Amino acid sequence: MLVPPPLRSGDTIAIVPTARAITAEELRAGIALAESWGLKVKLGTGVGRKHFQQAGTAAERAEDLKAALRDDAVKAVWCARGGYGTVHLLELIDPALVRDHPKWIVGFSDVTVLHSAWNGSGLCTLHAQMPFHIAAKSPACISSLHAALFGTPEHIEAPAHPTMLNRPGTAVGELVGGNLSLLYALRGTPYDLDTAGKVLFIEDLDELLYHVDRMVMNLKLGGLFSNLAGLVVGAMSDMHDKDPADPFGLSADAIIARAVEGKDYPVCWNFPAGHIPDNRALIMGAKTKLNVGPAGATLSFEELREV
């Protein structure tokens, strides 16, 4: 997998909404942050546009993304926000365009579908905080985003989970994954992941616990947990029961633990990435080393090969 060139002061970063509608005002903090790093900011034409919930039709949003990819002055594409709808762009983006214009794609949550698609084209992407709500994120989140974009990715340490026991060990492999719901939605499509020998990362937000179980069982039965090098479980935020008086009986983390019971690869819980203030930047597709112990884990990026 090839890594897009690192950013330098004076480079241009494009902010493109691939899913939900967003205004320039909502991007003010993200724009200011990028400019404080010496970057020029170019807003995609979809900023301020609204087609029901989304920032334009699928064709309009796809054209916005393609325009940013074709623009050689743009060195990175920062997806404006998540929500839902990026999946509609996949069949409208020619993989040759992605390969011919290698540049960072940055985002998480709904942007998971682009991480998976770009993985199929042999390019690394950045699973990291988007400009929307960036003012509420931790200094460590911001630091890791800057470090990854500018070519000096940080080692990430994860403290032990208060209730889940890490499975100790060391794993080396390509980092893949993202939002559980989107990985589940891509199953059986050309954008489905091959996880054999890789380090899988998963996170999610605001799901019913029995929905989590359904998605995790799909991944288990489909073999995605079978031959991993390692598993990294990020924030499983705001998971809940449909009826608290009639609970499902397992937390999201416990559902995942049950699905990987008996496997011999290392498993890390409580990793600082996902829908939380401390959302660290992860280079998807990069060779990764995962060290897991009872007291916590460390994830580092190895042998990055630039385009």
GUDORO-883752 format. One record per residue (C-alpha): chain; residue number from 1; x, y, z; residue in three letters. Coordinates in steps of 0.5 Angstrom, whole numbers, m for minus. Example, Ala and Ser with C-alpha at 12.3 -4.5 7.8 and 13.67 -1.06 7.14 Angstrom:
   chaine   num       x       y       z   residu
        A     1      25      m9      16      ALA
        A     2      27      m2      14      SER
//
This chain:
   chaine   num       x       y       z   residu
        A     1       0       0       0      MET
        A     2       3       7      m2      LEU
        A     3       2      13       3      VAL
        A     4       0      20      m1      PRO
        A     5       6      25       0      PRO
        A     6       6      29       7      PRO
        A     7       3      36       7      LEU
        A     8       8      42       7      ARG
        A     9       6      49       9      SER
        A    10       3      53       4      GLY
        A    11      m1      47       1      ASP
        A    12      m8      47      m1      THR
        A    13     m13      42       3      ILE
        A    14     m20      42       0      ALA
        A    15     m26      41       5      ILE
        A    16     m31      37       1      VAL
        A    17     m38      35       4      PRO
        A    18     m39      27       2      THR
        A    19     m45      26       6      ALA
        A    20     m50      31      10      ARG
        A    21     m51      38       9      ALA
        A    22     m46      43      12      ILE
        A    23     m45      51      12      THR
        A    24     m39      55      12      ALA
        A    25     m40      57      19      GLU
        A    26     m40      50      22      GLU
        A    27     m33      49      19      LEU
        A    28     m30      56      21      ARG
        A    29     m26      52      27      ALA
        A    30     m24      47      22      GLY
        A    31     m22      52      17      ILE
        A    32     m18      56      22      ALA
        A    33     m14      50      25      LEU
        A    34     m12      48      18      ALA
        A    35     m10      56      17      GLU
        A    36      m6      56      23      SER
        A    37      m2      50      20      TRP
        A    38       0      54      14      GLY
        A    39      m5      51      10      LEU
        A    40      m9      54       4      LYS
        A    41     m17      52       5      VAL
        A    42     m21      51      m1      LYS
        A    43     m28      49       0      LEU
        A    44     m32      45      m4      GLY
        A    45     m38      47      m8      THR
        A    46     m42      43      m4      GLY
        A    47     m41      47       2      VAL
        A    48     m48      51       4      GLY
        A    49     m52      46      m1      ARG
        A    50     m57      42       1      LYS
        A    51     m61      37      m2      HIS
        A    52     m66      34       4      PHE
        A    53     m61      32       9      GLN
        A    54     m55      31       4      GLN
        A    55     m50      36       1      ALA
        A    56     m53      35      m6      GLY
        A    57     m55      29     m10      THR
        A    58     m50      23     m11      ALA
        A    59     m48      26     m17      ALA
        A    60     m47      33     m15      GLU
        A    61     m43      30      m9      ARG
        A    62     m39      25     m13      ALA
        A    63     m37      31     m18      GLU
        A    64     m35      35     m12      ASP
        A    65     m30      30     m10      LEU
        A    66     m28      28     m17      LYS
        A    67     m26      36     m18      ALA
        A    68     m22      36     m11      ALA
        A    69     m18      29     m14      LEU
        A    70     m17      32     m21      ARG
        A    71     m14      39     m18      ASP
        A    72      m7      38     m17      ASP
        A    73      m6      44     m13      ALA
        A    74     m10      40      m8      VAL
        A    75      m6      36      m3      LYS
        A    76     m11      33       1      ALA
        A    77     m19      32       1      VAL
        A    78     m22      33       8      TRP
        A    79     m29      30       9      CYS
        A    80     m33      36      12      ALA
        A    81     m37      31      16      ARG
        A    82     m40      24      17      GLY
        A    83     m48      23      17      GLY
        A    84     m50      18      12      TYR
        A    85     m49      18       4      GLY
        A    86     m42      17       2      THR
        A    87     m44      10       0      VAL
        A    88     m48      13      m6      HIS
        A    89     m41      16      m9      LEU
        A    90     m37       9     m10      LEU
        A    91     m40       7     m16      GLU
        A    92     m39      14     m19      LEU
        A    93     m32      15     m18      ILE
        A    94     m27      11     m23      ASP
        A    95     m22       8     m19      PRO
        A    96     m17      10     m24      ALA
        A    97     m18      17     m22      LEU
        A    98     m16      15     m15      VAL
        A    99     m10      12     m17      ARG
        A   100      m8      17     m22      ASP
        A   101      m9      23     m17      HIS
        A   102      m6      20     m10      PRO
        A   103      m7      25      m4      LYS
        A   104     m10      24       3      TRP
        A   105     m17      23       4      ILE
        A   106     m19      25      11      VAL
        A   107     m25      23      15      GLY
        A   108     m28      17      19      PHE
        A   109     m35      15      21      SER
        A   110     m39      15      14      ASP
        A   111     m32      16      11      VAL
        A   112     m31       9      12      THR
        A   113     m33       7       5      VAL
        A   114     m28      11       2      LEU
        A   115     m23       8       6      HIS
        A   116     m25       1       4      SER
        A   117     m25       4      m3      ALA
        A   118     m19       7      m3      TRP
        A   119     m16       1       0      ASN
        A   120     m18      m3      m6      GLY
        A   121     m14       2     m10      SER
        A   122      m8       1      m6      GLY
        A   123      m7       7      m3      LEU
        A   124      m7       9       5      CYS
        A   125     m12      14       8      THR
        A   126     m13      18      14      LEU
        A   127     m18      15      19      HIS
        A   128     m19      22      23      ALA
        A   129     m23      28      26      GLN
        A   130     m27      32      21      MET
        A   131     m27      39      21      PRO
        A   132     m34      39      24      PHE
        A   133     m34      40      31      HIS
        A   134     m27      40      31      ILE
        A   135     m27      45      37      ALA
        A   136     m29      40      42      ALA
        A   137     m24      35      41      LYS
        A   138     m18      34      45      SER
        A   139     m11      37      44      PRO
        A   140      m8      30      43      ALA
        A   141     m13      29      37      CYS
        A   142     m11      35      34      ILE
        A   143      m4      33      35      SER
        A   144      m5      26      32      SER
        A   145      m8      29      26      LEU
        A   146      m3      34      24      HIS
        A   147       3      29      25      ALA
        A   148       0      24      21      ALA
        A   149      m2      29      15      LEU
        A   150       5      32      16      PHE
        A   151       9      26      15      GLY
        A   152      11      24      22      THR
        A   153       5      20      25      PRO
        A   154       5      19      33      GLU
        A   155       5      12      36      HIS
        A   156      m2      11      40      ILE
        A   157      m2       9      47      GLU
        A   158      m9       6      49      ALA
        A   159     m10       5      57      PRO
        A   160     m13      m1      59      ALA
        A   161     m21      m2      59      HIS
        A   162     m24      m1      66      PRO
        A   163     m28      m8      65      THR
        A   164     m25     m12      59      MET
        A   165     m19     m15      59      LEU
        A   166     m14     m14      53      ASN
        A   167     m11     m21      50      ARG
        A   168      m4     m20      50      PRO
        A   169       1     m21      44      GLY
        A   170       4     m17      38      THR
        A   171       1     m16      31      ALA
        A   172       4     m14      25      VAL
        A   173       0     m12      19      GLY
        A   174      m4      m8      15      GLU
        A   175      m9      m3      19      LEU
        A   176     m16      m4      16      VAL
        A   177     m23      m2      18      GLY
        A   178     m27       3      21      GLY
        A   179     m34       4      23      ASN
        A   180     m38      m3      24      LEU
        A   181     m44      m1      21      SER
        A   182     m41       1      15      LEU
        A   183     m36      m5      14      LEU
        A   184     m43      m9      15      TYR
        A   185     m46      m5      10      ALA
        A   186     m41      m6       5      LEU
        A   187     m41     m14       6      ARG
        A   188     m42     m18      m1      GLY
        A   189     m40     m12      m5      THR
        A   190     m33     m10      m9      PRO
        A   191     m31      m6      m3      TYR
        A   192     m32     m11       2      ASP
        A   193     m25     m12       6      LEU
        A   194     m20     m18       6      ASP
        A   195     m18     m18      13      THR
        A   196     m13     m24      13      ALA
        A   197      m7     m23      16      GLY
        A   198      m9     m16      18      LYS
        A   199     m10     m11      24      VAL
        A   200     m17     m10      24      LEU
        A   201     m20      m3      27      PHE
        A   202     m27      m2      29      ILE
        A   203     m32       3      32      GLU
        A   204     m39       5      32      ASP
        A   205     m44      10      35      LEU
        A   206     m51      10      38      ASP
        A   207     m53       3      36      GLU
        A   208     m58      m2      39      LEU
        A   209     m54      m7      42      LEU
        A   210     m58     m13      38      TYR
        A   211     m56      m9      32      HIS
        A   212     m49      m9      34      VAL
        A   213     m50     m17      35      ASP
        A   214     m53     m18      28      ARG
        A   215     m47     m14      25      MET
        A   216     m42     m17      29      VAL
        A   217     m45     m24      28      MET
        A   218     m45     m22      20      ASN
        A   219     m37     m21      21      LEU
        A   220     m36     m27      25      LYS
        A   221     m40     m32      20      LEU
        A   222     m37     m28      14      GLY
        A   223     m30     m30      17      GLY
        A   224     m27     m23      18      LEU
        A   225     m25     m25      25      PHE
        A   226     m22     m32      23      SER
        A   227     m15     m30      21      ASN
        A   228     m13     m23      24      LEU
        A   229      m6     m21      26      ALA
        A   230     m10     m17      31      GLY
        A   231     m16     m13      33      LEU
        A   232     m17      m6      36      VAL
        A   233     m23      m4      39      VAL
        A   234     m24       3      39      GLY
        A   235     m30       7      42      ALA
        A   236     m37       4      42      MET
        A   237     m40      10      44      SER
        A   238     m48      11      47      ASP
        A   239     m50       4      45      MET
        A   240     m57       2      48      HIS
        A   241     m63      m2      49      ASP
        A   242     m69      m1      45      LYS
        A   243     m73      m3      52      ASP
        A   244     m68      m2      58      PRO
        A   245     m73      m6      62      ALA
        A   246     m72     m12      57      ASP
        A   247     m64     m11      56      PRO
        A   248     m60     m15      51      PHE
        A   249     m56     m17      56      GLY
        A   250     m49     m16      53      LEU
        A   251     m45      m9      52      SER
        A   252     m42      m8      45      ALA
        A   253     m35     m10      48      ASP
        A   254     m38     m16      51      ALA
        A   255     m41     m18      44      ILE
        A   256     m35     m17      40      ILE
        A   257     m31     m21      46      ALA
        A   258     m36     m27      45      ARG
        A   259     m35     m27      37      ALA
        A   260     m27     m27      38      VAL
        A   261     m27     m32      44      GLU
        A   262     m22     m38      42      GLY
        A   263     m18     m34      37      LYS
        A   264     m10     m33      39      ASP
        A   265      m9     m26      36      TYR
        A   266      m8     m20      41      PRO
        A   267     m14     m16      42      VAL
        A   268     m14      m9      45      CYS
        A   269     m20      m5      48      TRP
        A   270     m21       2      50      ASN
        A   271     m17       5      44      PHE
        A   272     m17      12      43      PRO
        A   273     m21      13      36      ALA
        A   274     m28      14      34      GLY
        A   275     m34      18      36      HIS
        A   276     m30      21      42      ILE
        A   277     m26      27      44      PRO
        A   278     m20      24      44      ASP
        A   279     m20      21      36      ASN
        A   280     m13      20      34      ARG
        A   281     m11      19      27      ALA
        A   282     m10      12      24      LEU
        A   283      m7      11      17      ILE
        A   284     m11       6      14      MET
        A   285      m8       1       9      GLY
        A   286      m1       2      13      ALA
        A   287       4      m3      16      LYS
        A   288       2      m3      23      THR
        A   289       5      m6      29      LYS
        A   290       1      m7      35      LEU
        A   291       3      m9      42      ASN
        A   292      m2     m11      47      VAL
        A   293      m1     m12      55      GLY
        A   294      m5     m13      61      PRO
        A   295      m4      m5      62      ALA
        A   296      m6      m3      55      GLY
        A   297      m3      m3      48      ALA
        A   298       1       1      43      THR
        A   299       0       2      36      LEU
        A   300       5       5      31      SER
        A   301       6       5      24      PHE
        A   302      12       2      20      GLU
        A   303      15       2      13      GLU
        A   304      11       8      10      LEU
        A   305      12       8       3      ARG
        A   306      10      15       0      GLU
        A   307       8      15      m7      VAL
//
